[in-house]
Amino acid sequence: MAIGAGDEYWKEQALPSVFKHTLLDKYMPQFTGMTGSAARGRRVVYLDGYAGRGRYEDGTRASVERILTIAQNQHRNAGLDWTCFFVEQDDESAVALVQVIAEYAAVRVTVFAHHGAVLEVLDDVIAAAAGVPLFLFLDPCGLGVPYHQLTELLSTERSQTWPPTEILLNFSLEAVRRIGGHVMSPKGNETTMARLDATVGGRWWRQRFAAGVTNKAVTAVVQEFCTRLGADTGMTVTSVPVRRAPTHKPIYHLVFGTRSPYGLWVFGDSTARATQAWWDSCEEVEADTDPNALFTVAATMRPSLDTIEEVAVGRITENLAALLAQHGDFKVVDHTIAVFGEHYGQVRDLVVRKAVQELHKQGRTASDGRGGRPRELRVIRPASP
Ligand SMILES: C[S@@+](CC[C@H](N)C(=O)[O-])C[C@H]1O[C@@H](n2cnc3c(N)ncnc32)[C@H](O)[C@@H]1O
């Protein structure tokens, strides 16, 4: 199948999708909860531009059904009014998708299912989202929406902080590796390379492969893509690698863009939680494959969360002290990356509370780190003796 996700893909949820779907489960209700409750009519708009079938053959919920479940719960519990656009180009997948959506007909969620290409609905999505929060989930198997169309949208109609717009893009490293091989090859195909030019917004990526296709070159491309996307849209853009198995190279990055300090904070926390779910599944998959094994490779390789978080508390405590020296009193959510440092996306936000408490114990802040959510904590200078 030319566009990538055939019957094999839809048999059961593979490990990369465990990570991706857990991330959606953790992050989406927080984005729509935080922004939708302040929005006109408590409305939010969501696009899954490469929606797939909605559910795997074994009954596991895929991205569409997960979102419908979240939308249903938030309608019941918080009175939020979701409008969802689900787009799928492949005929067979589009039929399966419509059947899953039909099961949710009674739910008070407005759903538009489109059998076709994602670019055909972008104008409708923008019109539906006028004045209200918008989330764009673009999850192709290979190359995605042309860069200029994405950045134009994000720097014109959806360039404001409010109503908020956020994006989550699947950036295929497999496609970058494959097409990167064309750059120095005598048989390099210009049409193929031009498709990557369109996706990343220019020919700049070609220079990265002048010495061949290496992991370093592929990582450099995704990093530069994020930097350029951030500069061209005014968003803070970050990305997380997604792997098939612990020892494998990443097959894609999930690239996240937000203009909200809260978005950045919650995305990092959600990533840490999705990583835990991914490790759990790695162990389960291995145990199923070899039920007699005394221990699984994943179990031996898996970093212990306790150890990671213990190290992180120490580092984050020093990051907080440095921020206090530099800025005076501050709120942690306003300095997410500086607070978490190298631990961003790796540890849950409860570690920040522990770090504030540690700083307090050392007499270096008057904040005791108690109460409220970790992201709302303020770090204030110690009272003068
Ligand atoms: C990785 S799968 C989607 C998985 C789904 N988002 C999930 O997590 O459950 C990508 C899907 O995009 C579809 N697709 C490919 N090109 C498309 C396009 N231009 N517009 C809409 N859908 C497309 C493919 O048929 C495939 O079902």
The ligand as a Tripos MOL2 file, in Angstrom:
@<TRIPOS>MOLECULE
LIG
   27    29     1     0     0
SMALL
NO_CHARGES

@<TRIPOS>ATOM
      1 C1          0.1100    6.1750   10.8540 C.3       1 LIG1
      2 S1         -1.4620    5.9580   10.1440 S.3       1 LIG1
      3 C2         -2.5120    6.7980   11.2800 C.3       1 LIG1
      4 C3         -2.5720    6.2460   12.6350 C.3       1 LIG1
      5 C4         -3.5710    6.9360   13.5340 C.3       1 LIG1
      6 N1         -3.3380    8.3890   13.6030 N.3       1 LIG1
      7 C5         -3.4830    6.3520   14.9140 C.2       1 LIG1
      8 O1         -2.5980    6.7710   15.6870 O.co2     1 LIG1
      9 O2         -4.2910    5.4860   15.2360 O.co2     1 LIG1
     10 C6         -1.4950    7.1010    8.8020 C.3       1 LIG1
     11 C7         -2.7870    7.1090    8.0240 C.3       1 LIG1
     12 O3         -2.7880    8.2370    7.1520 O.3       1 LIG1
     13 C8         -3.4700    7.8670    5.9580 C.3       1 LIG1
     14 N2         -3.0710    8.8530    4.9170 N.ar      1 LIG1
     15 C9         -1.9760    8.8650    4.1480 C.ar      1 LIG1
     16 N3         -1.9280    9.9800    3.4050 N.ar      1 LIG1
     17 C10        -2.9960   10.7220    3.7350 C.ar      1 LIG1
     18 C11        -3.4720   12.0200    3.3850 C.ar      1 LIG1
     19 N4         -2.8220   12.7580    2.4900 N.pl3     1 LIG1
     20 N5         -4.5820   12.4980    3.9640 N.ar      1 LIG1
     21 C12        -5.2530   11.7410    4.8720 C.ar      1 LIG1
     22 N6         -4.8620   10.5040    5.2650 N.ar      1 LIG1
     23 C13        -3.7470   10.0060    4.7110 C.ar      1 LIG1
     24 C14        -3.0290    6.4330    5.7330 C.3       1 LIG1
     25 O4         -3.9570    5.7280    4.9390 O.3       1 LIG1
     26 C15        -2.9800    5.8950    7.1690 C.3       1 LIG1
     27 O5         -4.1980    5.2870    7.5280 O.3       1 LIG1
@<TRIPOS>BOND
     1     1     2 1
     2     2     3 1
     3     2    10 1
     4     3     4 1
     5     4     5 1
     6     5     6 1
     7     5     7 1
     8     7     8 2
     9     7     9 1
    10    10    11 1
    11    11    12 1
    12    11    26 1
    13    12    13 1
    14    13    14 1
    15    13    24 1
    16    14    15 ar
    17    14    23 ar
    18    15    16 ar
    19    16    17 ar
    20    17    18 ar
    21    17    23 ar
    22    18    19 1
    23    18    20 ar
    24    20    21 ar
    25    21    22 ar
    26    22    23 ar
    27    24    25 1
    28    24    26 1
    29    26    27 1
@<TRIPOS>SUBSTRUCTURE
     1 LIG1         1 GROUP 0 **** ****
